[in-house]
Amino acid sequence: VQLQASGGGLVQAGGSTRLSCAASGRTFSSDGMGWFRQAPGKEREFVAAINWSGYTTYLTDSVRSRFTISRDNAKNTVYLQMNSLKPEDTAVYYCAADVGRRSIVRTRRTEYDYWGQGTLVTVSS
């Protein structure tokens, strides 16, 4: 079972990028998916989550007006569209899977069962 995150890189402040997380070895279409990030010297924090159907999403306050989470179950892939990026968004971004078909989304790291390897997003000022 593997979650492969991609789409990171160097972006200028105010710019946009889209992260993708492709799953293999297992179908995640019935699971919740989330994005977390970890900045240097800080703990990993919740960013966004989406339930199995895509009907329910939740984003942390600091990104809610700028980021969008979505999924394509046919492709076993979840996305994080990041707009109006700020230097404080610089971090390694991880995707994760919360096994279980729920109408809600969950925000705690311990509630997620599978993790990707992370992709670095660096926002220059």
ChimeraX attribute file (.defattr): number of C-alpha atoms within 10 A of each C-alpha:
attribute: neighborCount
match mode: 1-to-1
recipient: residues
	/A:1	11
	/A:2	15
	/A:3	25
	/A:4	19
	/A:5	25
	/A:6	21
	/A:7	17
	/A:8	18
	/A:9	13
	/A:10	14
	/A:11	18
	/A:12	14
	/A:13	17
	/A:14	14
	/A:15	14
	/A:16	16
	/A:17	18
	/A:18	15
	/A:19	21
	/A:20	22
	/A:21	26
	/A:22	18
	/A:23	22
	/A:24	14
	/A:25	8
	/A:26	10
	/A:27	14
	/A:28	24
	/A:29	23
	/A:30	16
	/A:31	19
	/A:32	27
	/A:33	32
	/A:34	31
	/A:35	28
	/A:36	21
	/A:37	22
	/A:38	19
	/A:39	17
	/A:40	9
	/A:41	6
	/A:42	9
	/A:43	9
	/A:44	16
	/A:45	17
	/A:46	19
	/A:47	24
	/A:48	26
	/A:49	30
	/A:50	29
	/A:51	26
	/A:52	25
	/A:53	18
	/A:54	18
	/A:55	10
	/A:56	15
	/A:57	21
	/A:58	18
	/A:59	20
	/A:60	14
	/A:61	10
	/A:62	11
	/A:63	17
	/A:64	13
	/A:65	12
	/A:66	14
	/A:67	20
	/A:68	19
	/A:69	24
	/A:70	21
	/A:71	20
	/A:72	13
	/A:73	16
	/A:74	9
	/A:75	13
	/A:76	16
	/A:77	21
	/A:78	29
	/A:79	23
	/A:80	23
	/A:81	15
	/A:82	20
	/A:83	17
	/A:84	15
	/A:85	23
	/A:86	19
	/A:87	15
	/A:88	13
	/A:89	20
	/A:90	20
	/A:91	21
	/A:92	18
	/A:93	27
	/A:94	26
	/A:95	31
	/A:96	27
	/A:97	25
	/A:98	26
	/A:99	17
	/A:100	14
	/A:101	15
	/A:102	16
	/A:103	14
	/A:104	14
	/A:105	20
	/A:106	20
	/A:107	19
	/A:108	11
	/A:109	16
	/A:110	8
	/A:111	12
	/A:112	17
	/A:113	12
	/A:114	14
	/A:115	21
	/A:116	20
	/A:117	14
	/A:118	22
	/A:119	21
	/A:120	19
	/A:121	23
	/A:122	21
	/A:123	20
	/A:124	16
	/A:125	11
